[in-house]
Amino acid sequence: MTLLEEIAKSPYALVTTFRKNGNPVPTPVWIVPFEDGLGVWTVPHFGKVKRIRKNPAVTVATCDLRGNNAGPSMSGTASLLDFAGTQQVRAAIRRKYGLVGRLTLLGSRIRRGKDGVIGIKIVAAAE
């Protein structure tokens, strides 16, 4: 199993984005396999989205619910998805996380509407 597949199967991943000054900002998130990489969803005005817009370089590693690193990390490049891509990430979350995922997505849709979240695609960096 590759590191990408191992991270995709993990219930949580630690996605680290970088500030302008280079300081890392790790965030535990749900992660799903998406196309040739990984998919994440978040609120568009959260810091990680702003940081990805300025610097798409990220690292990803498996972690526990609290963000304690549980494995080796992988360097990658993140890109923000359009509405259709975000819907695909939502569908993958429903499949992977079952009832808890469905309830979380429903709560998000009630609070923020259909456009209240954005998908993020992460692909492994070229070695």
N, C-alpha and C positions, 0 to 999 in steps of 0.2 A: 504494500500500500504506500502510495506517495504521500509526502507531507501535506499536499493540497487536499487529497482525499481524507486524510486523518483529521485535518481541521474541519472539513465539510461535515464529517460524521459527528464531531463533537457537539454537545448541546450549546456550548458557549465558546466564544472566541474573543481574544483580547486584540482589538484593532487599535494600533498606535498611529496617530497622525502627528504632524510636526508643526509647531508654531513658526512664525517668521524668523525668530532667533534660533531655531533649530531644536528647541526643547521638545521632548516627546510628551504626548498626551495620550495615555492608554485609556481605552473605554471597553468594558465588557459588553458584548452584544450577542444576539441570536445570529447564527450564520447558516446559510444553506448553499448547496451546490447550485451554481448558476452558469449556464453555457459552459465556457472553457475556464471558469474560475469560481469565485464565491460571490454570494449575494447577501446584502445587509439592507435593512430599512431603518429609517430614522426620520425625525422631524426636520424640515428644511432649514429652519433658523438655528438649529443647534450648532455648537462650535465645530464639531467634526466636519460638517458640510462646508462651513466657511474656510476651514483649514485645507480641505481637499481642493476647493476651488483655486486656492493660491499655490498649493503644493500637493500633487497627486501621489507622492511617495508615501507608502504606508508599510507597516510590518503587521503580521497577523500570527497569532499563536493560540493554541488551545488554552482554556482557562476554566476556572470554576465560576459559580454564580457571582462571587464577590470580586472577580477579576484577578485572582491569584494565578499567576502563570503556571501552567501544568505541562508544558512541553516546549520543543524547539520552535523558533519563529521563522517565518518566511517573509522575505521582502516582496513587495508588490506595488502595483500601480492601481489607484482607485479612480473611477469615473462615475459621475452622476448619471442616473438613468432617466429616460423620459417616462411619460405616464404608462405606456405599454410595458416597458421594462419593469417599472415599479409593480405593476399588476402581476407580472410573472414571478417576481420575488415574493409578493404576498401569497400567491398560489403555492409556491414552494414552502413557505412558512406553514401554511395550513396543512400540507402533506407531512412535513417533518415533525411539527409540534402538536398535532392532533387537536384535542379539545381546548387545551390551554392556548394554543396558537390561534384557534378560531375566536375564542373569547377575547383575547388581546387585540386581535385585528378588528373585531366588532366594536370594542371600546374605543379604539383609536378612530374608527370611522364615525362613531357617534360624536366624539369630542372635536375632531378636526375635519371631518368630511373626507371625500375621496382624494382631494388634493393636499391633504394635511400631512402626508409623509412622502418621502422620496427614497427610491432605491439606489443603492451604491453597488457597483460591480468592482470586484477586486481580482486582478489577474496577477499571476506570479511574474516577478521581474525577470528579464532575460539574464541568464548567468554569464 
